[in-house]
């Protein structure tokens, strides 16, 4: 079985400029978002390995959302991923 993270276009959910893929069996997610590089915006992928990591990252991003529109998209993606993983874990 291949990971849904391998093909974000087919398996991802888009929130503004951010794409998130969720692997329910592994209980993790990968968030792909543009971030400011030295000269221009560059894509960045971050994997969150547990619900605790997702919750912590969500708290940081929701705090930055007032001044950073990408942070708002990241927070929405993390909220979605956390809800999906939590529902899957409660159902099994």
C-alpha positions in Angstrom: 0.0 0.0 0.0 1.3 3.5 -0.9 1.0 6.5 1.3 -1.5 9.2 0.4 1.4 11.7 0.9 3.1 10.4 -2.3 0.4 12.0 -4.5 -1.0 15.2 -2.9 -2.8 16.3 -6.1 -5.0 13.1 -6.0 -5.2 12.6 -2.2 -4.9 16.1 -0.8 -7.4 18.6 0.5 -6.8 22.3 -0.4 -7.2 25.2 1.9 -6.4 28.4 0.1 -2.7 28.1 -0.7 -2.2 25.0 1.5 -2.6 21.3 0.7 -2.8 18.7 3.4 -2.7 14.9 3.0 -3.9 12.6 5.8 -2.8 9.0 6.3 -5.5 7.6 8.6 -3.7 4.3 9.1 -0.4 5.9 10.2 -2.2 8.7 12.1 -0.2 11.5 10.5 -0.5 14.3 8.0 1.7 16.4 5.7 1.1 20.1 5.2 2.4 21.7 2.0 2.5 25.5 2.1 4.3 28.4 0.5 6.7 30.2 2.8 8.9 33.2 2.3 12.4 32.2 1.2 15.4 34.5 0.8 14.2 35.9 -2.6 10.7 34.5 -3.3 8.1 32.2 -2.0 9.2 28.5 -1.8 7.1 25.4 -1.2 7.6 23.7 2.2 6.3 20.4 3.5 6.0 19.5 7.1 4.9 16.1 8.5 3.0 15.9 11.8 3.3 12.5 13.4 0.5 12.6 16.0 -2.6 14.4 17.2 -0.5 16.1 19.9 1.9 17.5 17.2 -1.1 18.6 15.1 -2.8 20.3 18.1 0.4 22.1 19.0 1.0 23.3 15.5 -2.6 24.4 15.2 -2.3 26.6 18.3 0.8 28.3 16.8 -0.8 28.9 13.4 -4.1 30.2 14.7 -2.1 32.7 16.8 -0.3 33.9 13.6 -3.5 33.9 11.5 -4.4 37.5 12.3 -1.3 38.8 10.5 -0.4 35.9 8.1 -3.0 34.7 5.6 -1.0 31.5 4.9 -1.0 30.7 8.6 -4.8 30.9 8.5 -4.9 28.3 5.7 -2.4 26.1 7.6 -4.6 26.3 10.7 -7.6 25.2 8.7 -5.7 22.3 7.2 -4.4 21.2 10.6 -7.9 21.3 12.1 -9.2 19.2 9.2 -6.4 16.7 9.6 -6.9 16.4 13.3 -10.6 15.9 13.0 -10.1 13.2 10.4 -7.5 11.3 12.4 -9.4 11.6 15.7 -12.6 10.3 14.1 -10.7 7.4 12.5 -9.0 6.5 15.8 -12.3 6.6 17.8 -14.0 4.4 15.1 -11.3 1.7 15.3 
